[in-house]
Amino acid sequence: MAYKISEDCIACGSCISECPVEAISEGDIYVIDPDICTDCGTCVEVCPTDAISPAE
């Protein structure tokens, strides 16, 4: 299951450099491409606002 980024995202960039498959896109709120995400969870560990969670 892929991860998703909520509106709590502050677009700080912490998660982008941690993603090993480059599934995260920049924007006002970052977005994770569920087709690329490998569910590794490294982005969750570095998010300072806890904006990343498993997609349902």
C-alpha distance matrix in Angstrom:
0.0 3.8 6.8 9.8 13.5 15.9 19.6 20.5 19.9 23.3 22.6 24.0 22.3 21.2 17.6 18.6 20.6 18.0 15.3 16.0 14.8 16.3 13.4 15.1 18.0 21.0 22.6 23.9 20.4 18.0 15.0 11.8 11.5 8.0 9.8 10.8 8.3 7.8 6.0 9.7 10.5 13.9 14.0 13.5 16.5 18.8 18.4 21.8 21.0 17.7 16.4 12.9 10.3 6.8 6.6 7.9
3.8 0.0 3.8 6.8 10.4 13.3 16.9 17.8 16.8 20.1 19.1 20.5 18.8 18.0 14.3 15.1 17.4 15.2 12.3 13.7 12.3 13.1 9.9 11.3 14.3 17.2 18.9 20.3 16.9 14.3 11.4 8.1 8.1 5.2 7.9 8.4 5.5 6.6 5.1 8.7 9.0 12.0 11.3 11.4 14.7 16.4 15.7 19.2 18.5 15.6 13.9 10.3 8.7 6.0 5.7 8.5
6.8 3.8 0.0 3.8 7.0 9.9 13.6 14.2 13.2 16.6 16.0 17.4 16.0 15.2 11.8 13.2 15.8 13.6 11.4 13.7 13.0 13.0 9.9 10.0 12.9 15.2 16.6 17.6 14.0 11.7 9.4 6.8 8.6 7.0 10.5 10.4 7.2 8.8 6.6 9.1 7.8 10.4 8.8 8.5 12.1 13.5 12.3 15.7 14.8 12.0 10.1 6.6 5.4 4.2 4.9 8.6
9.8 6.8 3.8 0.0 3.8 6.6 10.1 11.3 10.5 14.0 13.7 15.7 14.9 14.8 11.8 13.1 16.3 14.9 13.0 15.8 14.9 13.9 10.6 9.6 11.5 13.3 13.9 14.5 10.8 9.1 7.0 5.8 8.4 7.9 11.7 12.0 9.6 12.1 10.3 12.5 10.8 12.7 10.1 9.7 13.5 14.1 12.0 14.9 13.3 11.0 8.2 5.6 5.6 6.0 5.3 8.8
13.5 10.4 7.0 3.8 0.0 3.8 6.9 7.8 6.7 10.3 10.2 12.5 12.4 12.6 10.2 11.9 15.3 14.4 13.2 16.6 16.1 14.5 11.7 9.4 10.6 11.3 11.5 11.4 7.7 6.6 6.1 6.8 10.2 11.0 14.6 14.4 12.1 14.8 13.0 14.5 12.1 13.1 9.8 9.4 12.9 12.6 9.8 12.2 10.4 8.9 5.4 4.5 6.6 8.8 8.7 11.8
15.9 13.3 9.9 6.6 3.8 0.0 3.8 5.3 6.0 9.7 10.9 13.5 14.3 14.7 13.1 15.0 18.4 17.7 16.9 20.4 19.9 18.1 15.4 12.9 13.4 13.4 12.5 11.3 7.8 8.5 8.7 10.3 13.4 14.0 17.7 18.0 15.8 18.3 16.3 17.8 15.1 16.2 12.8 11.7 14.9 14.6 11.2 12.6 9.7 8.8 5.1 6.3 7.9 10.5 10.1 12.4
19.6 16.9 13.6 10.1 6.9 3.8 0.0 3.8 5.2 8.1 9.9 12.9 14.5 15.6 14.7 16.4 19.8 19.7 19.2 22.9 22.4 20.2 17.7 14.7 14.4 13.4 11.6 9.4 6.6 9.0 10.2 12.7 15.8 17.0 20.5 20.7 18.9 21.7 19.8 21.2 18.4 19.0 15.4 14.5 17.4 16.4 12.7 13.2 10.1 10.4 7.1 9.5 11.5 14.2 13.7 15.8
20.5 17.8 14.2 11.3 7.8 5.3 3.8 0.0 3.8 6.3 9.2 11.1 13.3 13.7 13.5 15.8 18.8 18.5 18.8 22.5 22.7 20.6 18.6 15.4 15.6 14.4 13.1 10.8 8.2 10.1 12.0 14.1 17.6 18.7 22.3 22.0 19.7 22.1 19.9 20.7 17.4 17.7 14.2 12.8 15.1 14.0 10.2 9.9 6.5 7.6 5.1 8.6 11.1 14.5 14.9 17.2
19.9 16.8 13.2 10.5 6.7 6.0 5.2 3.8 0.0 3.8 5.6 7.8 9.7 10.5 10.3 12.3 15.4 15.5 15.8 19.6 19.8 17.4 15.7 12.3 12.3 10.8 10.0 8.3 5.6 6.9 9.5 11.8 15.5 17.1 20.5 19.7 17.7 20.2 18.5 19.0 16.0 15.7 12.0 11.6 13.9 12.1 8.5 8.9 6.7 8.1 5.3 8.0 11.4 14.6 15.1 18.0
23.3 20.1 16.6 14.0 10.3 9.7 8.1 6.3 3.8 0.0 3.8 5.5 8.5 10.0 11.0 12.6 15.3 16.2 17.0 20.8 21.4 18.6 17.5 13.9 13.3 10.9 9.9 7.7 6.7 8.4 11.9 14.4 18.0 20.1 23.2 22.1 20.3 22.8 21.4 21.4 18.4 17.4 13.8 13.9 15.4 12.8 9.5 8.9 7.6 10.3 8.6 11.3 14.8 18.2 18.8 21.8
22.6 19.1 16.0 13.7 10.2 10.9 9.9 9.2 5.6 3.8 0.0 3.8 5.6 8.2 9.1 9.7 12.5 13.9 14.6 18.3 18.6 15.5 14.8 11.0 10.1 7.4 7.1 6.3 5.7 6.2 9.9 12.5 15.9 18.5 21.2 19.8 18.3 21.1 20.2 20.1 17.7 16.3 12.6 13.8 15.4 12.5 9.9 10.4 10.1 12.2 10.1 11.8 15.5 18.3 18.8 22.1
24.0 20.5 17.4 15.7 12.5 13.5 12.9 11.1 7.8 5.5 3.8 0.0 3.8 5.7 8.1 9.1 10.9 12.5 14.1 17.6 18.7 15.9 15.9 12.4 12.2 9.6 10.3 9.9 9.5 9.2 12.7 14.6 18.0 20.5 23.0 21.1 19.4 21.7 20.7 19.9 17.4 15.3 12.0 13.3 14.0 10.6 8.7 8.6 9.7 12.2 11.3 12.8 16.6 19.6 20.7 24.1
22.3 18.8 16.0 14.9 12.4 14.3 14.5 13.3 9.7 8.5 5.6 3.8 0.0 3.8 5.5 5.5 7.3 9.3 10.8 14.2 15.2 12.4 12.9 9.7 9.8 7.9 10.0 11.0 10.2 8.5 11.5 12.7 15.8 18.4 20.6 18.2 16.8 19.0 18.5 17.6 15.5 13.2 10.1 12.4 13.1 9.8 8.9 10.2 11.8 13.3 12.3 12.7 16.3 18.9 20.0 23.6
21.2 18.0 15.2 14.8 12.6 14.7 15.6 13.7 10.5 10.0 8.2 5.7 3.8 0.0 3.8 5.8 6.4 7.1 9.5 12.9 14.8 12.7 13.4 10.7 12.1 11.0 13.3 14.1 12.6 10.6 13.0 13.4 16.6 18.7 20.9 18.4 16.3 17.8 16.9 15.4 13.1 10.3 7.7 9.9 9.8 6.2 6.4 8.1 10.5 11.6 11.5 11.5 15.0 17.6 19.4 23.0
17.6 14.3 11.8 11.8 10.2 13.1 14.7 13.5 10.3 11.0 9.1 8.1 5.5 3.8 0.0 3.8 5.7 5.2 6.4 10.1 11.6 9.8 10.0 7.7 9.9 10.1 12.7 14.0 11.8 9.1 10.5 10.0 13.2 15.0 17.3 14.7 12.5 14.1 13.3 12.1 10.0 7.7 4.7 7.6 8.6 6.2 6.3 9.4 11.1 11.0 10.4 9.3 12.4 14.5 16.2 19.9
18.6 15.1 13.2 13.1 11.9 15.0 16.4 15.8 12.3 12.6 9.7 9.1 5.5 5.8 3.8 0.0 3.8 5.4 5.6 8.8 9.7 7.1 8.2 5.9 7.6 8.1 11.4 13.6 12.1 8.9 10.0 9.7 12.1 14.6 16.2 13.4 12.1 14.1 14.3 13.3 12.2 9.9 7.5 11.0 12.0 9.8 10.0 12.9 14.4 14.5 13.3 12.1 15.1 16.6 17.7 21.5
20.6 17.4 15.8 16.3 15.3 18.4 19.8 18.8 15.4 15.3 12.5 10.9 7.3 6.4 5.7 3.8 0.0 3.8 5.7 7.9 9.9 8.1 10.4 9.1 11.0 11.3 14.8 17.0 15.7 12.6 13.8 13.0 15.1 17.3 18.5 15.2 13.9 15.1 15.5 13.6 12.9 9.8 8.7 12.3 12.3 9.9 11.4 14.0 16.4 16.5 16.0 14.7 17.5 19.0 20.5 24.3
18.0 15.2 13.6 14.9 14.4 17.7 19.7 18.5 15.5 16.2 13.9 12.5 9.3 7.1 5.2 5.4 3.8 0.0 3.8 6.2 9.0 8.5 10.2 9.6 12.5 13.5 16.7 18.7 16.7 13.5 14.0 12.5 14.6 16.1 17.5 14.2 12.1 12.6 12.6 10.2 9.4 6.1 6.0 9.5 9.3 7.9 10.0 13.1 15.5 14.9 14.9 12.9 15.3 16.5 18.5 22.2
15.3 12.3 11.4 13.0 13.2 16.9 19.2 18.8 15.8 17.0 14.6 14.1 10.8 9.5 6.4 5.6 5.7 3.8 0.0 3.8 5.6 5.4 6.7 7.1 10.5 12.5 15.9 18.3 16.0 12.4 12.0 9.8 11.3 12.7 13.7 10.4 8.6 9.4 10.0 8.5 8.6 6.6 6.3 10.0 10.9 10.3 11.7 15.2 16.9 15.8 15.0 12.5 14.3 14.8 16.3 19.9
16.0 13.7 13.7 15.8 16.6 20.4 22.9 22.5 19.6 20.8 18.3 17.6 14.2 12.9 10.1 8.8 7.9 6.2 3.8 0.0 3.8 5.8 8.1 9.9 13.0 15.4 19.0 21.6 19.5 15.9 15.0 12.3 12.9 13.9 13.9 10.2 9.1 8.9 10.6 8.7 10.3 8.5 9.5 12.9 13.5 13.3 15.2 18.7 20.6 19.2 18.6 15.8 17.1 17.0 18.4 21.9
14.8 12.3 13.0 14.9 16.1 19.9 22.4 22.7 19.8 21.4 18.6 18.7 15.2 14.8 11.6 9.7 9.9 9.0 5.6 3.8 0.0 3.8 5.6 8.5 11.4 14.4 17.9 20.9 18.8 15.1 13.5 10.6 10.1 11.3 10.7 6.9 7.0 7.6 10.3 9.8 11.7 10.9 11.2 14.5 15.9 15.8 17.0 20.6 21.9 20.4 19.2 16.2 17.3 16.7 17.3 20.7
16.3 13.1 13.0 13.9 14.5 18.1 20.2 20.6 17.4 18.6 15.5 15.9 12.4 12.7 9.8 7.1 8.1 8.5 5.4 5.8 3.8 0.0 3.8 5.6 7.9 10.8 14.3 17.5 15.8 12.1 11.0 8.9 8.9 11.3 11.3 7.8 8.2 10.2 12.2 12.0 12.9 11.7 10.8 14.3 16.0 15.1 15.7 19.1 20.2 19.4 17.7 15.3 17.0 17.1 17.4 20.9
13.4 9.9 9.9 10.6 11.7 15.4 17.7 18.6 15.7 17.5 14.8 15.9 12.9 13.4 10.0 8.2 10.4 10.2 6.7 8.1 5.6 3.8 0.0 3.8 6.7 10.2 13.2 16.1 13.9 10.2 8.1 5.4 5.2 7.6 8.2 5.4 5.5 8.6 10.3 11.2 11.8 11.7 10.2 13.2 15.6 15.2 15.0 18.6 19.0 17.8 15.6 13.0 14.4 14.1 13.9 17.4
15.1 11.3 10.0 9.6 9.4 12.9 14.7 15.4 12.3 13.9 11.0 12.4 9.7 10.7 7.7 5.9 9.1 9.6 7.1 9.9 8.5 5.6 3.8 0.0 3.8 6.7 9.8 12.5 10.4 6.6 5.5 4.4 6.4 9.4 11.0 8.9 8.3 11.5 12.2 12.8 12.3 11.7 9.2 12.0 14.5 13.4 12.6 15.9 16.1 15.5 13.1 11.2 13.4 14.1 14.0 17.6
18.0 14.3 12.9 11.5 10.6 13.4 14.4 15.6 12.3 13.3 10.1 12.2 9.8 12.1 9.9 7.6 11.0 12.5 10.5 13.0 11.4 7.9 6.7 3.8 0.0 3.8 6.7 10.0 8.9 5.6 5.2 6.4 7.8 11.4 12.8 11.3 11.5 15.0 15.8 16.6 16.0 15.3 12.4 15.1 17.6 15.9 14.6 17.4 17.3 17.3 14.5 13.4 15.9 16.8 16.2 19.6
21.0 17.2 15.2 13.3 11.3 13.4 13.4 14.4 10.8 10.9 7.4 9.6 7.9 11.0 10.1 8.1 11.3 13.5 12.5 15.4 14.4 10.8 10.2 6.7 3.8 0.0 3.8 7.1 7.1 4.9 6.8 9.3 11.3 14.8 16.5 15.0 14.9 18.2 18.7 19.1 17.9 16.8 13.5 16.0 18.2 15.8 14.2 16.2 16.2 17.0 14.2 14.1 17.2 18.8 18.4 21.8
22.6 18.9 16.6 13.9 11.5 12.5 11.6 13.1 10.0 9.9 7.1 10.3 10.0 13.3 12.7 11.4 14.8 16.7 15.9 19.0 17.9 14.3 13.2 9.8 6.7 3.8 0.0 3.8 5.1 5.2 7.6 11.0 13.0 16.4 18.4 17.6 17.5 20.9 21.0 21.8 20.3 19.5 16.0 17.8 20.2 17.9 15.5 16.9 16.2 17.3 14.3 14.9 17.9 19.8 18.9 22.0
23.9 20.3 17.6 14.5 11.4 11.3 9.4 10.8 8.3 7.7 6.3 9.9 11.0 14.1 14.0 13.6 17.0 18.7 18.3 21.6 20.9 17.5 16.1 12.5 10.0 7.1 3.8 0.0 3.8 6.4 9.3 13.0 15.5 18.4 20.9 20.4 19.8 23.2 22.7 23.6 21.5 20.9 17.1 18.2 20.6 18.2 15.3 16.0 14.7 16.3 13.2 14.8 17.9 20.2 19.4 22.3
20.4 16.9 14.0 10.8 7.7 7.8 6.6 8.2 5.6 6.7 5.7 9.5 10.2 12.6 11.8 12.1 15.7 16.7 16.0 19.5 18.8 15.8 13.9 10.4 8.9 7.1 5.1 3.8 0.0 3.8 6.6 10.1 13.0 15.5 18.4 18.0 16.9 20.2 19.4 20.4 18.2 18.0 14.2 15.0 17.6 15.8 12.7 13.9 12.2 13.2 9.8 11.1 14.1 16.4 15.8 18.6
18.0 14.3 11.7 9.1 6.6 8.5 9.0 10.1 6.9 8.4 6.2 9.2 8.5 10.6 9.1 8.9 12.6 13.5 12.4 15.9 15.1 12.1 10.2 6.6 5.6 4.9 5.2 6.4 3.8 0.0 3.8 6.9 10.0 12.8 15.4 14.5 13.5 16.8 16.4 17.2 15.4 15.0 11.4 12.9 15.6 13.9 11.4 13.5 12.6 13.0 9.8 9.8 12.8 14.7 14.3 17.6
15.0 11.4 9.4 7.0 6.1 8.7 10.2 12.0 9.5 11.9 9.9 12.7 11.5 13.0 10.5 10.0 13.8 14.0 12.0 15.0 13.5 11.0 8.1 5.5 5.2 6.8 7.6 9.3 6.6 3.8 0.0 3.8 6.5 9.2 11.9 11.5 10.8 14.3 14.1 15.7 14.5 14.8 11.6 13.0 16.3 15.3 13.2 15.9 14.8 14.2 10.9 9.8 11.9 12.8 11.8 15.0
11.8 8.1 6.8 5.8 6.8 10.3 12.7 14.1 11.8 14.4 12.5 14.6 12.7 13.4 10.0 9.7 13.0 12.5 9.8 12.3 10.6 8.9 5.4 4.4 6.4 9.3 11.0 13.0 10.1 6.9 3.8 0.0 3.8 6.0 8.8 8.1 7.0 10.5 10.6 12.4 11.7 12.5 9.9 11.6 14.9 14.6 13.2 16.5 15.9 14.5 11.6 9.3 10.6 10.7 9.9 13.4
11.5 8.1 8.6 8.4 10.2 13.4 15.8 17.6 15.5 18.0 15.9 18.0 15.8 16.6 13.2 12.1 15.1 14.6 11.3 12.9 10.1 8.9 5.2 6.4 7.8 11.3 13.0 15.5 13.0 10.0 6.5 3.8 0.0 3.8 5.5 5.5 6.1 9.9 11.0 13.3 13.7 14.8 12.8 14.7 17.9 17.9 16.9 20.2 19.7 18.1 15.3 12.7 13.4 12.5 10.9 13.9
8.0 5.2 7.0 7.9 11.0 14.0 17.0 18.7 17.1 20.1 18.5 20.5 18.4 18.7 15.0 14.6 17.3 16.1 12.7 13.9 11.3 11.3 7.6 9.4 11.4 14.8 16.4 18.4 15.5 12.8 9.2 6.0 3.8 0.0 3.8 5.4 5.1 8.2 9.0 12.1 12.8 14.8 13.4 14.6 18.0 18.8 17.8 21.3 20.6 18.4 15.8 12.7 12.3 10.4 8.5 11.2
9.8 7.9 10.5 11.7 14.6 17.7 20.5 22.3 20.5 23.2 21.2 23.0 20.6 20.9 17.3 16.2 18.5 17.5 13.7 13.9 10.7 11.3 8.2 11.0 12.8 16.5 18.4 20.9 18.4 15.4 11.9 8.8 5.5 3.8 0.0 3.8 5.9 8.3 10.5 13.4 15.0 16.7 15.9 17.5 20.6 21.3 20.8 24.4 24.0 21.9 19.4 16.3 15.9 13.7 12.0 14.1
10.8 8.4 10.4 12.0 14.4 18.0 20.7 22.0 19.7 22.1 19.8 21.1 18.2 18.4 14.7 13.4 15.2 14.2 10.4 10.2 6.9 7.8 5.4 8.9 11.3 15.0 17.6 20.4 18.0 14.5 11.5 8.1 5.5 5.4 3.8 0.0 3.8 6.4 9.2 11.2 13.1 14.1 13.6 15.9 18.5 19.0 19.0 22.7 22.9 20.9 18.8 15.6 15.7 14.1 13.3 16.1
8.3 5.5 7.2 9.6 12.1 15.8 18.9 19.7 17.7 20.3 18.3 19.4 16.8 16.3 12.5 12.1 13.9 12.1 8.6 9.1 7.0 8.2 5.5 8.3 11.5 14.9 17.5 19.8 16.9 13.5 10.8 7.0 6.1 5.1 5.9 3.8 0.0 3.8 5.6 7.8 9.3 10.8 10.4 12.3 15.0 15.9 16.0 19.8 19.9 17.7 15.9 12.5 12.4 10.8 10.8 13.9
7.8 6.6 8.8 12.1 14.8 18.3 21.7 22.1 20.2 22.8 21.1 21.7 19.0 17.8 14.1 14.1 15.1 12.6 9.4 8.9 7.6 10.2 8.6 11.5 15.0 18.2 20.9 23.2 20.2 16.8 14.3 10.5 9.9 8.2 8.3 6.4 3.8 0.0 3.8 5.5 8.4 10.2 11.2 12.7 14.8 16.4 17.2 21.0 21.5 18.9 17.8 14.1 13.5 11.5 12.2 14.9
6.0 5.1 6.6 10.3 13.0 16.3 19.8 19.9 18.5 21.4 20.2 20.7 18.5 16.9 13.3 14.3 15.5 12.6 10.0 10.6 10.3 12.2 10.3 12.2 15.8 18.7 21.0 22.7 19.4 16.4 14.1 10.6 11.0 9.0 10.5 9.2 5.6 3.8 0.0 3.8 5.6 8.5 9.5 10.0 12.3 14.4 15.0 18.7 19.0 16.0 15.3 11.5 10.3 8.3 9.9 12.6
9.7 8.7 9.1 12.5 14.5 17.8 21.2 20.7 19.0 21.4 20.1 19.9 17.6 15.4 12.1 13.3 13.6 10.2 8.5 8.7 9.8 12.0 11.2 12.8 16.6 19.1 21.8 23.6 20.4 17.2 15.7 12.4 13.3 12.1 13.4 11.2 7.8 5.5 3.8 0.0 3.8 5.8 8.1 9.0 10.2 12.4 13.9 17.5 18.5 15.8 15.8 12.2 11.7 10.6 13.0 15.9
10.5 9.0 7.8 10.8 12.1 15.1 18.4 17.4 16.0 18.4 17.7 17.4 15.5 13.1 10.0 12.2 12.9 9.4 8.6 10.3 11.7 12.9 11.8 12.3 16.0 17.9 20.3 21.5 18.2 15.4 14.5 11.7 13.7 12.8 15.0 13.1 9.3 8.4 5.6 3.8 0.0 3.8 5.4 5.3 6.7 9.3 10.5 14.0 14.9 12.1 12.4 9.0 8.9 8.9 11.8 14.9
13.9 12.0 10.4 12.7 13.1 16.2 19.0 17.7 15.7 17.4 16.3 15.3 13.2 10.3 7.7 9.9 9.8 6.1 6.6 8.5 10.9 11.7 11.7 11.7 15.3 16.8 19.5 20.9 18.0 15.0 14.8 12.5 14.8 14.8 16.7 14.1 10.8 10.2 8.5 5.8 3.8 0.0 3.8 5.4 5.3 6.8 9.1 12.5 14.3 12.3 13.0 10.2 11.3 12.1 14.9 18.2
14.0 11.3 8.8 10.1 9.8 12.8 15.4 14.2 12.0 13.8 12.6 12.0 10.1 7.7 4.7 7.5 8.7 6.0 6.3 9.5 11.2 10.8 10.2 9.2 12.4 13.5 16.0 17.1 14.2 11.4 11.6 9.9 12.8 13.4 15.9 13.6 10.4 11.2 9.5 8.1 5.4 3.8 0.0 3.8 5.4 5.5 6.3 10.1 11.4 9.8 9.7 7.3 9.4 11.0 13.4 17.0
13.5 11.4 8.5 9.7 9.4 11.7 14.5 12.8 11.6 13.9 13.8 13.3 12.4 9.9 7.6 11.0 12.3 9.5 10.0 12.9 14.5 14.3 13.2 12.0 15.1 16.0 17.8 18.2 15.0 12.9 13.0 11.6 14.7 14.6 17.5 15.9 12.3 12.7 10.0 9.0 5.3 5.4 3.8 0.0 3.8 5.6 5.5 8.9 9.6 7.0 7.9 5.4 6.9 9.1 12.2 15.4
16.5 14.7 12.1 13.5 12.9 14.9 17.4 15.1 13.9 15.4 15.4 14.0 13.1 9.8 8.6 12.0 12.3 9.3 10.9 13.5 15.9 16.0 15.6 14.5 17.6 18.2 20.2 20.6 17.6 15.6 16.3 14.9 17.9 18.0 20.6 18.5 15.0 14.8 12.3 10.2 6.7 5.3 5.4 3.8 0.0 3.8 5.9 8.4 10.4 8.5 10.5 8.9 10.3 12.5 15.8 18.8
18.8 16.4 13.5 14.1 12.6 14.6 16.4 14.0 12.1 12.8 12.5 10.6 9.8 6.2 6.2 9.8 9.9 7.9 10.3 13.3 15.8 15.1 15.2 13.4 15.9 15.8 17.9 18.2 15.8 13.9 15.3 14.6 17.9 18.8 21.3 19.0 15.9 16.4 14.4 12.4 9.3 6.8 5.5 5.6 3.8 0.0 3.8 6.2 9.0 8.5 10.2 9.5 12.0 14.7 17.5 20.8
18.4 15.7 12.3 12.0 9.8 11.2 12.7 10.2 8.5 9.5 9.9 8.7 8.9 6.4 6.3 10.0 11.4 10.0 11.7 15.2 17.0 15.7 15.0 12.6 14.6 14.2 15.5 15.3 12.7 11.4 13.2 13.2 16.9 17.8 20.8 19.0 16.0 17.2 15.0 13.9 10.5 9.1 6.3 5.5 5.9 3.8 0.0 3.8 5.6 5.4 6.6 7.0 10.1 13.4 15.7 19.0
21.8 19.2 15.7 14.9 12.2 12.6 13.2 9.9 8.9 8.9 10.4 8.6 10.2 8.1 9.4 12.9 14.0 13.1 15.2 18.7 20.6 19.1 18.6 15.9 17.4 16.2 16.9 16.0 13.9 13.5 15.9 16.5 20.2 21.3 24.4 22.7 19.8 21.0 18.7 17.5 14.0 12.5 10.1 8.9 8.4 6.2 3.8 0.0 3.8 5.8 7.9 9.7 12.7 16.2 18.6 21.5
21.0 18.5 14.8 13.3 10.4 9.7 10.1 6.5 6.7 7.6 10.1 9.7 11.8 10.5 11.1 14.4 16.4 15.5 16.9 20.6 21.9 20.2 19.0 16.1 17.3 16.2 16.2 14.7 12.2 12.6 14.8 15.9 19.7 20.6 24.0 22.9 19.9 21.5 19.0 18.5 14.9 14.3 11.4 9.6 10.4 9.0 5.6 3.8 0.0 3.8 5.3 8.3 11.1 14.9 16.8 19.5
17.7 15.6 12.0 11.0 8.9 8.8 10.4 7.6 8.1 10.3 12.2 12.2 13.3 11.6 11.0 14.5 16.5 14.9 15.8 19.2 20.4 19.4 17.8 15.5 17.3 17.0 17.3 16.3 13.2 13.0 14.2 14.5 18.1 18.4 21.9 20.9 17.7 18.9 16.0 15.8 12.1 12.3 9.8 7.0 8.5 8.5 5.4 5.8 3.8 0.0 3.8 5.6 7.7 11.4 13.8 16.3
16.4 13.9 10.1 8.2 5.4 5.1 7.1 5.1 5.3 8.6 10.1 11.3 12.3 11.5 10.4 13.3 16.0 14.9 15.0 18.6 19.2 17.7 15.6 13.1 14.5 14.2 14.3 13.2 9.8 9.8 10.9 11.6 15.3 15.8 19.4 18.8 15.9 17.8 15.3 15.8 12.4 13.0 9.7 7.9 10.5 10.2 6.6 7.9 5.3 3.8 0.0 3.8 6.7 10.3 11.7 14.4
12.9 10.3 6.6 5.6 4.5 6.3 9.5 8.6 8.0 11.3 11.8 12.8 12.7 11.5 9.3 12.1 14.7 12.9 12.5 15.8 16.2 15.3 13.0 11.2 13.4 14.1 14.9 14.8 11.1 9.8 9.8 9.3 12.7 12.7 16.3 15.6 12.5 14.1 11.5 12.2 9.0 10.2 7.3 5.4 8.9 9.5 7.0 9.7 8.3 5.6 3.8 0.0 3.8 7.1 9.0 12.1
10.3 8.7 5.4 5.6 6.6 7.9 11.5 11.1 11.4 14.8 15.5 16.6 16.3 15.0 12.4 15.1 17.5 15.3 14.3 17.1 17.3 17.0 14.4 13.4 15.9 17.2 17.9 17.9 14.1 12.8 11.9 10.6 13.4 12.3 15.9 15.7 12.4 13.5 10.3 11.7 8.9 11.3 9.4 6.9 10.3 12.0 10.1 12.7 11.1 7.7 6.7 3.8 0.0 3.8 6.3 9.0
6.8 6.0 4.2 6.0 8.8 10.5 14.2 14.5 14.6 18.2 18.3 19.6 18.9 17.6 14.5 16.6 19.0 16.5 14.8 17.0 16.7 17.1 14.1 14.1 16.8 18.8 19.8 20.2 16.4 14.7 12.8 10.7 12.5 10.4 13.7 14.1 10.8 11.5 8.3 10.6 8.9 12.1 11.0 9.1 12.5 14.7 13.4 16.2 14.9 11.4 10.3 7.1 3.8 0.0 3.8 6.4
6.6 5.7 4.9 5.3 8.7 10.1 13.7 14.9 15.1 18.8 18.8 20.7 20.0 19.4 16.2 17.7 20.5 18.5 16.3 18.4 17.3 17.4 13.9 14.0 16.2 18.4 18.9 19.4 15.8 14.3 11.8 9.9 10.9 8.5 12.0 13.3 10.8 12.2 9.9 13.0 11.8 14.9 13.4 12.2 15.8 17.5 15.7 18.6 16.8 13.8 11.7 9.0 6.3 3.8 0.0 3.8
7.9 8.5 8.6 8.8 11.8 12.4 15.8 17.2 18.0 21.8 22.1 24.1 23.6 23.0 19.9 21.5 24.3 22.2 19.9 21.9 20.7 20.9 17.4 17.6 19.6 21.8 22.0 22.3 18.6 17.6 15.0 13.4 13.9 11.2 14.1 16.1 13.9 14.9 12.6 15.9 14.9 18.2 17.0 15.4 18.8 20.8 19.0 21.5 19.5 16.3 14.4 12.1 9.0 6.4 3.8 0.0
